[in-house]
Amino acid sequence: MNTDIKSIAIQTIKTEAAAIEKLTNYIDDDFEKTVSLIYNGKGRVIVSGIGKSAIIANKIVATFNSTGTPAIFMHAADAIHGDLGIIQPDDVIICLSKSGSTPEIKVLVPLIKNLGNKFIAIVSNTNSYLAQMADYVLKATVDKEACPNNLAPTSSTTAQLVIGDALAVCLLKLRGFSPDDFAKVHPGGALGKKLYMRVSDIFSAINPPKVKPEDKVHPVILEISSKRLGAAAVVDENDTVIGIITDGDLRRMLQKNQTFENLTAREIMSVNPKTIEKDELAIHAFNLMEQYKITQLLVLNKGKYEGVIHIHDILREGIV
């Protein structure tokens, strides 16, 4: 194969990157008015398109919905066969098209205009029928497609997608959409778990590994071994943590002492162990483990010992 695959890929990326960079010149008053219209509106955003633009419209809808702007996809072809019923009086309509003159668009646009809804075009050809009929025009103009034949929608669909992202991010900022808000609409998968899953959701508080400071080495080893968490908290009579004994502490004890039967937990423990309150996010527990190069944290409830969270607990949940 004589074709230089790497060169083709690099040129494709450069062509699309140049098209995206040029979009900064098209962020104008119509873009600002569109953002204000959606932000101050009482309805939803209905996004429509045909062909590849319909696929991009679906992605824009997904981004809107996940960042606090209610949106619905309406296929331009299906709209004229009953799906116009989706549109409610307060909804804002956005239609995507490169040419702005496809037959389906020419049929759809007058029907939307008759409904009286505000109508926005995301279009490459700003002299097209779609652009002329729209209340606001968002320019997604590209000089050429990345396709060597300048036919397959590549740069143009990427430009549409970026304009949609720009709208969504502007609206997100205006709404003050917080990580907590994001978690509410992203409860599934690793992303959602990072934002809402807490230490209390994944660690076990049942019979946690713990010893008293005066306990001898043998019961300490049994406690650590039986609980299989690689550590035990050293606590006082009020369950306040005063230290921790890990597998590493036991190894260091063996290296330093010829005899150890009479050693106590207090003598071999590490003081100032790393802890986390059970109401903290689990991802914070992981970050602490990464920071200190450890595999477990002692879990506290308002300062009182409740158990151990191990890095395997976090990995098992798919948080990272």
Backbone hydrogen bonds in HBPLUS format (Angstrom, degrees):
<---DONOR---> <-ACCEPTOR-->    atom                        ^
c    i                          cat <-CA-CA->   ^        H-A-AA   ^      H-
h    n   atom  resd res      DA  || num        DHA   H-A  angle D-A-AA Bond
n    s   type  num  typ     dist DA aas  dist angle  dist       angle   num
A0008-ILE N   A0004-ASP O   3.10 MM   4  6.42 157.9  2.15 155.8 162.2     1
A0009-ALA N   A0005-ILE O   2.97 MM   4  6.24 164.3  2.00 156.5 160.7     2
A0010-ILE N   A0006-LYS O   2.91 MM   4  6.10 164.9  1.93 152.7 156.9     3
A0011-GLN N   A0007-SER O   2.93 MM   4  6.04 159.3  1.97 145.7 151.5     4
A0012-THR N   A0008-ILE O   2.93 MM   4  6.13 152.8  2.00 146.6 154.2     5
A0013-ILE N   A0009-ALA O   3.05 MM   4  6.36 162.9  2.08 152.6 156.0     6
A0014-LYS N   A0010-ILE O   2.92 MM   4  6.17 160.0  1.96 149.6 155.6     7
A0015-THR N   A0011-GLN O   2.88 MM   4  6.02 156.8  1.93 148.2 154.1     8
A0016-GLU N   A0012-THR O   3.04 MM   4  6.29 164.1  2.07 152.0 155.9     9
A0017-ALA N   A0013-ILE O   2.81 MM   4  5.92 155.9  1.87 148.7 156.6    10
A0018-ALA N   A0014-LYS O   2.96 MM   4  6.08 155.2  2.03 144.3 150.0    11
A0019-ALA N   A0015-THR O   3.12 MM   4  6.37 150.5  2.21 139.9 147.9    12
A0020-ILE N   A0016-GLU O   2.94 MM   4  6.23 155.4  2.00 150.2 156.4    13
A0021-GLU N   A0017-ALA O   2.92 MM   4  6.14 162.2  1.95 150.2 155.1    14
A0022-LYS N   A0018-ALA O   3.13 MM   4  6.29 148.9  2.24 141.5 148.8    15
A0023-LEU N   A0020-ILE O   2.98 MM   3  5.26 142.2  2.13 105.4 116.5    16
A0024-THR N   A0021-GLU O   3.31 MM   3  6.03 158.9  2.36 114.6 119.1    17
A0025-ASN N   A0022-LYS O   3.03 MM   3  5.80 158.6  2.08 120.3 125.9    18
A0026-TYR N   A0023-LEU O   2.82 MM   3  5.23 158.4  1.87 115.0 122.5    19
A0028-ASP N   A0026-TYR O   3.00 MM   2  5.60 111.7  2.49 113.0  95.9    20
A0031-PHE N   A0028-ASP O   3.15 MM   3  5.36 123.0  2.49  99.6 113.1    21
A0032-GLU N   A0028-ASP O   3.17 MM   4  6.55 162.0  2.20 151.2 155.7    22
A0033-LYS N   A0029-ASP O   2.81 MM   4  6.00 160.9  1.85 154.2 159.6    23
A0034-THR N   A0030-ASP O   2.95 MM   4  6.03 146.9  2.06 139.1 147.8    24
A0035-VAL N   A0031-PHE O   3.07 MM   4  6.38 160.0  2.11 152.9 157.1    25
A0036-SER N   A0032-GLU O   3.05 MM   4  6.31 164.5  2.07 150.1 154.2    26
A0037-LEU N   A0033-LYS O   2.84 MM   4  5.96 154.1  1.91 143.8 151.5    27
A0038-ILE N   A0034-THR O   3.03 MM   4  6.26 165.4  2.05 154.0 156.2    28
A0039-TYR N   A0035-VAL O   2.88 MM   4  6.00 165.7  1.90 152.8 157.6    29
A0040-ASN N   A0036-SER O   2.91 MM   4  5.91 161.2  1.95 148.7 153.0    30
A0041-GLY N   A0037-LEU O   3.01 MM   4  5.82 113.4  2.47 132.6 147.6    31
A0041-GLY N   A0038-ILE O   3.24 MM   3  5.03 147.5  2.35  94.6 104.2    32
A0092-VAL N   A0044-ARG O   2.88 MM  48  6.30 161.5  1.91 164.6 169.5    33
A0045-VAL N   A0070-PRO O   3.01 MM  25  6.41 154.7  2.07 141.3 149.1    34
A0072-ILE N   A0045-VAL O   2.88 MM  27  6.36 150.8  1.97 156.2 161.8    35
A0046-ILE N   A0092-VAL O   2.77 MM  46  6.09 166.0  1.79 161.6 166.7    36
A0094-ILE N   A0046-ILE O   2.77 MM  48  6.10 163.3  1.80 162.5 163.9    37
A0047-VAL N   A0072-ILE O   2.94 MM  25  6.31 158.7  1.98 157.3 164.2    38
A0074-MET N   A0047-VAL O   2.93 MM  27  6.03 160.0  1.97 150.5 151.5    39
A0048-SER N   A0094-ILE O   2.79 MM  46  6.21 156.0  1.84 159.5 167.9    40
A0096-LEU N   A0048-SER O   2.84 MM  48  6.22 162.3  1.88 155.2 159.1    41
A0076-ALA N   A0049-GLY O   3.04 MM  27  5.19 170.0  2.05 144.6 142.2    42
A0054-ALA N   A0051-GLY O   3.03 MM   3  5.36 136.6  2.23 103.6 115.3    43
A0055-ILE N   A0052-LYS O   3.07 MM   3  5.19 123.1  2.41  97.8 111.7    44
A0056-ILE N   A0052-LYS O   3.16 MM   4  6.57 157.2  2.22 150.4 156.0    45
A0057-ALA N   A0053-SER O   2.85 MM   4  6.04 150.0  1.94 140.8 150.0    46
A0058-ASN N   A0054-ALA O   3.00 MM   4  6.28 149.1  2.10 142.8 149.8    47
A0059-LYS N   A0055-ILE O   3.22 MM   4  6.62 152.3  2.30 143.2 149.9    48
A0060-ILE N   A0056-ILE O   2.95 MM   4  6.29 158.4  2.00 154.6 160.5    49
A0061-VAL N   A0057-ALA O   2.96 MM   4  6.21 157.6  2.01 150.2 156.1    50
A0062-ALA N   A0058-ASN O   3.02 MM   4  6.31 157.5  2.07 146.5 152.4    51
A0063-THR N   A0059-LYS O   2.94 MM   4  6.24 154.8  2.00 150.5 157.3    52
A0064-PHE N   A0060-ILE O   2.88 MM   4  6.12 163.3  1.91 153.7 158.0    53
A0065-ASN N   A0061-VAL O   2.94 MM   4  6.15 175.3  1.94 158.4 159.2    54
A0066-SER N   A0062-ALA O   3.08 MM   4  6.17 148.3  2.18 141.3 149.5    55
A0067-THR N   A0064-PHE O   3.06 MM   3  5.33 156.8  2.11 108.9 116.3    56
A0069-THR N   A0064-PHE O   2.91 MM   5  4.83 161.6  1.94 145.0 139.0    57
A0079-ALA N   A0075-HIS O   2.88 MM   4  5.97 140.5  2.04 153.1 164.6    58
A0081-HIS N   A0078-ASP O   2.92 MM   3  5.13 158.2  1.97 110.5 116.6    59
A0083-ASP N   A0078-ASP O   3.25 MM   5  5.77 164.6  2.27 139.5 134.9    60
A0084-LEU N   A0079-ALA O   3.18 MM   5  4.82 126.3  2.49 133.9 123.3    61
A0085-GLY N   A0082-GLY O   3.24 MM   3  6.17 170.8  2.25 122.1 125.0    62
A0086-ILE N   A0083-ASP O   2.98 MM   3  5.68 169.7  1.99 119.8 122.9    63
A0087-ILE N   A0084-LEU O   3.06 MM   3  5.76 145.4  2.18 117.6 124.2    64
A0091-ASP N   A0088-GLN O   3.01 MM   3  5.47 165.4  2.03 123.4 128.1    65
A0093-ILE N   A0118-LYS O   2.99 MM  25  6.24 178.3  1.99 163.1 162.7    66
A0120-ILE N   A0093-ILE O   2.75 MM  27  6.06 164.9  1.77 158.2 163.6    67
A0095-CYS N   A0120-ILE O   2.85 MM  25  6.30 157.8  1.90 159.5 165.9    68
A0122-ILE N   A0095-CYS O   2.89 MM  27  6.13 165.9  1.91 153.8 155.2    69
A0097-SER N   A0122-ILE O   3.08 MM  25  6.52 154.9  2.15 163.8 165.2    70
A0124-SER N   A0098-LYS O   3.29 MM  26  4.72 136.4  2.50 111.5 123.1    71
A0125-ASN N   A0098-LYS O   3.08 MM  27  6.33 149.5  2.17 168.4 175.4    72
A0130-LEU N   A0100-GLY O   3.00 MM  30  4.77 153.3  2.08 139.4 145.2    73
A0105-ILE N   A0102-THR O   3.08 MM   3  5.32 118.4  2.48 104.1 118.8    74
A0106-LYS N   A0102-THR O   3.05 MM   4  6.36 159.1  2.09 158.1 164.4    75
A0107-VAL N   A0103-PRO O   3.07 MM   4  6.36 140.7  2.23 145.5 155.6    76
A0108-LEU N   A0104-GLU O   2.93 MM   4  6.09 159.4  1.97 147.5 153.7    77
A0109-VAL N   A0105-ILE O   2.96 MM   4  5.92 174.7  1.96 158.7 159.0    78
A0111-LEU N   A0108-LEU O   3.06 MM   3  5.40 120.5  2.43 107.3 122.3    79
A0112-ILE N   A0108-LEU O   3.09 MM   4  6.43 154.4  2.16 156.4 164.4    80
A0113-LYS N   A0109-VAL O   2.93 MM   4  6.17 163.6  1.96 157.9 162.8    81
A0114-ASN N   A0110-PRO O   2.94 MM   4  6.12 148.0  2.05 141.8 149.7    82
A0115-LEU N   A0112-ILE O   2.99 MM   3  5.19 135.6  2.19 101.3 113.9    83
A0116-GLY N   A0113-LYS O   3.09 MM   3  5.31 144.9  2.22 102.5 112.7    84
A0135-ASP N   A0119-PHE O   2.75 MM  16  5.37 147.3  1.86 147.4 158.5    85
A0121-ALA N   A0136-TYR O   2.98 MM  15  6.44 161.7  2.01 160.2 165.6    86
A0138-LEU N   A0121-ALA O   2.72 MM  17  5.97 177.8  1.72 175.7 176.4    87
A0123-VAL N   A0138-LEU O   3.17 MM  15  6.54 148.8  2.28 158.0 167.2    88
A0140-ALA N   A0123-VAL O   2.95 MM  17  5.37 173.2  1.96 130.9 130.8    89
A0128-SER N   A0125-ASN O   3.19 MM   3  5.51 159.9  2.24 115.8 117.3    90
A0132-GLN N   A0128-SER O   3.04 MM   4  6.28 156.9  2.09 149.7 156.2    91
A0133-MET N   A0129-TYR O   3.10 MM   4  6.26 142.5  2.24 146.3 155.6    92
A0134-ALA N   A0130-LEU O   3.15 MM   4  6.20 129.9  2.42 144.4 156.2    93
A0150-ASN N   A0147-CYS O   2.77 MM   3  5.00 159.6  1.81 115.3 121.8    94
A0158-THR N   A0154-THR O   3.05 MM   4  6.19 156.7  2.10 149.0 156.0    95
A0159-ALA N   A0155-SER O   2.92 MM   4  6.12 152.7  2.00 145.5 152.7    96
A0160-GLN N   A0156-SER O   3.05 MM   4  6.35 153.8  2.12 142.9 149.7    97
A0161-LEU N   A0157-THR O   3.00 MM   4  6.21 158.4  2.05 145.2 150.8    98
A0162-VAL N   A0158-THR O   3.01 MM   4  6.28 156.4  2.07 149.2 155.1    99
A0163-ILE N   A0159-ALA O   3.02 MM   4  6.26 159.5  2.06 151.4 156.5   100
A0164-GLY N   A0160-GLN O   3.01 MM   4  6.29 156.5  2.07 147.4 154.1   101
A0165-ASP N   A0161-LEU O   2.89 MM   4  6.23 152.8  1.97 147.2 155.0   102
A0166-ALA N   A0162-VAL O   2.85 MM   4  6.10 156.3  1.91 149.6 156.0   103
A0167-LEU N   A0163-ILE O   3.02 MM   4  6.32 155.7  2.08 148.3 153.9   104
A0168-ALA N   A0164-GLY O   3.01 MM   4  6.26 164.8  2.03 150.6 154.5   105
A0169-VAL N   A0165-ASP O   2.88 MM   4  6.08 161.9  1.91 155.6 159.9   106
A0170-CYS N   A0166-ALA O   3.05 MM   4  6.15 159.4  2.10 145.5 151.1   107
A0171-LEU N   A0167-LEU O   3.01 MM   4  6.25 162.4  2.04 152.6 157.4   108
A0172-LEU N   A0168-ALA O   2.84 MM   4  6.02 151.1  1.92 143.8 152.8   109
A0173-LYS N   A0169-VAL O   2.99 MM   4  6.19 160.4  2.03 148.8 152.5   110
A0174-LEU N   A0170-CYS O   3.02 MM   4  6.28 160.6  2.06 148.2 153.7   111
A0175-ARG N   A0171-LEU O   2.93 MM   4  6.07 152.5  2.00 148.9 155.8   112
A0177-PHE N   A0172-LEU O   3.11 MM   5  5.30 171.1  2.12 157.2 157.1   113
A0176-GLY N   A0173-LYS O   3.12 MM   3  5.10 148.3  2.22  98.5 108.2   114
A0181-ASP N   A0178-SER O   3.05 MM   3  5.06 116.3  2.48  96.4 111.7   115
A0182-PHE N   A0178-SER O   2.89 MM   4  6.23 155.5  1.95 150.8 158.5   116
A0183-ALA N   A0179-PRO O   2.91 MM   4  6.14 150.6  1.99 143.9 151.2   117
A0184-LYS N   A0180-ASP O   3.22 MM   4  6.49 144.0  2.35 140.4 148.8   118
A0184-LYS N   A0181-ASP O   3.16 MM   3  5.24 124.7  2.48  95.7 109.4   119
A0185-VAL N   A0182-PHE O   3.22 MM   3  5.57 135.3  2.43 103.6 114.3   120
A0186-HIS N   A0183-ALA O   3.22 MM   3  4.89 152.2  2.30  94.2 102.5   121
A0193-LYS N   A0189-GLY O   3.08 MM   4  6.31 163.3  2.11 151.9 157.1   122
A0194-LYS N   A0190-ALA O   2.98 MM   4  6.16 150.8  2.06 147.8 154.4   123
A0195-LEU N   A0192-GLY O   2.98 MM   3  5.17 127.4  2.26  99.5 113.7   124
A0196-TYR N   A0192-GLY O   2.97 MM   4  6.22 133.8  2.19 151.4 164.7   125
A0197-MET N   A0193-LYS O   2.97 MM   4  4.88 147.6  2.08 123.6 133.5   126
A0282-ALA N   A0197-MET O   2.87 MM  85  5.88 173.4  1.88 137.2 139.3   127
A0201-ASP N   A0198-ARG O   2.86 MM   3  5.34 149.4  1.96 111.9 121.7   128
A0199-VAL N   A0280-GLU O   2.87 MM  81  5.92 162.3  1.90 171.7 171.6   129
A0202-ILE N   A0199-VAL O   3.06 MM   3  5.66 154.0  2.13 116.3 123.2   130
A0203-PHE N   A0199-VAL O   3.10 MM   4  6.14 152.8  2.18 170.1 177.6   131
A0200-SER N   A0278-LYS O   2.90 MM  78  4.86 137.3  2.09 157.3 143.8   132
A0233-ALA N   A0209-PRO O   3.15 MM  24  6.36 163.6  2.18 135.1 130.0   133
A0211-VAL N   A0233-ALA O   2.82 MM  22  6.27 151.5  1.90 162.7 171.3   134
A0235-VAL N   A0211-VAL O   3.01 MM  24  6.34 159.3  2.05 168.9 174.2   135
A0215-ASP N   A0212-LYS O   3.07 MM   3  5.38 162.5  2.10 113.5 119.1   136
A0266-ARG N   A0213-PRO O   2.93 MM  53  4.60 152.6  2.01 142.0 133.0   137
A0265-ALA N   A0215-ASP O   2.76 MM  50  5.55 136.3  1.95 155.2 169.0   138
A0220-VAL N   A0216-LYS O   3.33 MM   4  6.51 151.2  2.42 146.3 154.5   139
A0220-VAL N   A0217-VAL O   3.04 MM   3  4.99 115.8  2.46  95.9 112.8   140
A0221-ILE N   A0217-VAL O   2.85 MM   4  6.15 159.6  1.89 163.4 167.9   141
A0222-LEU N   A0218-HIS O   3.07 MM   4  6.35 161.8  2.10 152.8 158.0   142
A0223-GLU N   A0219-PRO O   2.91 MM   4  6.05 153.7  1.98 142.6 149.4   143
A0224-ILE N   A0220-VAL O   2.99 MM   4  6.29 165.5  2.01 155.2 158.2   144
A0225-SER N   A0221-ILE O   2.89 MM   4  5.99 165.2  1.91 152.0 156.8   145
A0226-SER N   A0222-LEU O   2.86 MM   4  5.86 163.0  1.89 147.9 152.8   146
A0227-LYS N   A0223-GLU O   3.21 MM   4  6.22 152.1  2.30 143.2 149.2   147
A0228-ARG N   A0224-ILE O   3.22 MM   4  6.25 131.3  2.47 139.4 150.3   148
A0247-ASP N   A0230-GLY O   3.22 MM  17  5.66 139.2  2.40 146.0 140.8   149
A0232-ALA N   A0245-ILE O   2.88 MM  13  5.42 142.8  2.02 145.0 157.1   150
A0245-ILE N   A0232-ALA O   2.92 MM  13  5.42 163.6  1.95 159.2 164.7   151
A0234-VAL N   A0243-GLY O   2.88 MM   9  4.92 172.9  1.89 131.7 129.3   152
A0242-ILE N   A0234-VAL O   2.85 MM   8  5.77 178.8  1.85 165.1 164.8   153
A0236-ASP N   A0240-THR O   3.09 MM   4  5.58 151.9  2.18 142.0 148.8   154
A0239-ASP N   A0236-ASP O   3.06 MM   3  5.33 158.9  2.10 120.7 120.4   155
A0305-TYR N   A0239-ASP O   2.91 MM  66  5.57 174.9  1.91 170.2 168.5   156
A0244-ILE N   A0270-SER O   2.94 MM  26  5.33 146.9  2.06 143.0 153.7   157
A0270-SER N   A0244-ILE O   2.80 MM  26  5.33 172.4  1.81 159.9 160.0   158
A0249-ASP N   A0246-THR O   3.01 MM   3  5.09 121.0  2.37  97.1 111.8   159
A0250-LEU N   A0246-THR O   3.14 MM   4  6.55 153.7  2.21 150.6 157.4   160
A0251-ARG N   A0247-ASP O   3.06 MM   4  6.40 151.8  2.14 146.5 154.0   161
A0252-ARG N   A0248-GLY O   2.99 MM   4  6.23 160.7  2.03 149.1 154.2   162
A0253-MET N   A0249-ASP O   2.93 MM   4  6.12 145.8  2.05 142.4 152.1   163
A0254-LEU N   A0250-LEU O   3.11 MM   4  6.39 153.0  2.18 145.1 150.8   164
A0255-GLN N   A0251-ARG O   3.09 MM   4  6.41 149.6  2.19 146.2 154.5   165
A0256-LYS N   A0252-ARG O   3.11 MM   4  6.27 143.8  2.25 142.7 151.3   166
A0257-ASN N   A0253-MET O   3.07 MM   4  6.04 140.0  2.23 148.6 157.6   167
A0263-LEU N   A0260-PHE O   3.02 MM   3  5.25 160.6  2.06 111.4 117.7   168
A0267-GLU N   A0264-THR O   3.01 MM   3  5.31 129.8  2.27 103.1 115.9   169
A0268-ILE N   A0265-ALA O   3.21 MM   3  5.42 141.2  2.37 102.4 112.8   170
A0269-MET N   A0265-ALA O   2.93 MM   4  5.77 132.6  2.16 155.1 165.3   171
A0298-LEU N   A0274-LYS O   3.23 MM  24  6.56 169.7  2.24 151.2 149.7   172
A0276-ILE N   A0298-LEU O   2.91 MM  22  6.33 144.8  2.04 162.3 166.8   173
A0300-LEU N   A0276-ILE O   2.88 MM  24  5.99 159.4  1.93 141.5 146.2   174
A0280-GLU N   A0277-GLU O   3.07 MM   3  5.65 165.7  2.09 118.3 122.6   175
A0278-LYS N   A0300-LEU O   2.83 MM  22  5.82 148.5  1.93 175.7 167.8   176
A0284-HIS N   A0281-LEU O   2.99 MM   3  5.35 134.4  2.21 104.0 116.2   177
A0285-ALA N   A0282-ALA O   2.99 MM   3  5.06 119.9  2.37  95.9 111.1   178
A0286-PHE N   A0282-ALA O   3.06 MM   4  6.50 155.5  2.12 150.6 156.9   179
A0287-ASN N   A0283-ILE O   2.95 MM   4  6.20 157.1  2.00 143.7 149.8   180
A0288-LEU N   A0284-HIS O   2.98 MM   4  6.23 151.7  2.07 145.5 152.5   181
A0289-MET N   A0285-ALA O   3.03 MM   4  6.33 159.3  2.07 150.1 155.6   182
A0290-GLU N   A0286-PHE O   2.89 MM   4  6.19 157.3  1.94 153.2 159.7   183
A0291-GLN N   A0287-ASN O   2.87 MM   4  6.04 157.3  1.92 144.7 151.3   184
A0292-TYR N   A0288-LEU O   2.96 MM   4  6.16 160.7  2.00 154.2 157.8   185
A0293-LYS N   A0289-MET O   2.84 MM   4  5.56 110.5  2.33 136.6 151.1   186
A0294-ILE N   A0289-MET O   3.05 MM   5  4.92 154.9  2.11 134.1 141.2   187
A0311-ILE N   A0295-THR O   2.80 MM  16  5.22 152.4  1.87 155.2 153.1   188
A0297-LEU N   A0309-ILE O   2.96 MM  12  5.45 153.0  2.03 149.8 158.6   189
A0309-ILE N   A0297-LEU O   2.97 MM  12  5.45 162.6  2.00 157.0 162.4   190
A0299-VAL N   A0307-GLY O   2.70 MM   8  5.08 174.6  1.70 141.5 142.9   191
A0306-GLU N   A0299-VAL O   2.81 MM   7  5.59 157.8  1.86 166.8 159.4   192
A0301-ASN N   A0304-LYS O   2.72 MM   3  5.12 153.6  1.79 144.2 152.7   193
A0304-LYS N   A0301-ASN O   3.19 MM   3  5.12 167.3  2.21 106.8 108.4   194
A0313-ASP N   A0310-HIS O   2.89 MM   3  5.34 136.4  2.08 110.1 121.8   195
A0315-LEU N   A0311-ILE O   2.98 MM   4  6.30 164.1  2.01 153.2 157.7   196
A0316-ARG N   A0312-HIS O   2.85 MM   4  5.84 154.7  1.91 142.2 149.2   197
A0317-GLU N   A0314-ILE O   3.22 MM   3  5.33 129.4  2.49  97.3 109.7   198
A0318-GLY N   A0315-LEU O   3.03 MM   3  5.16 151.8  2.11 103.4 112.4   199
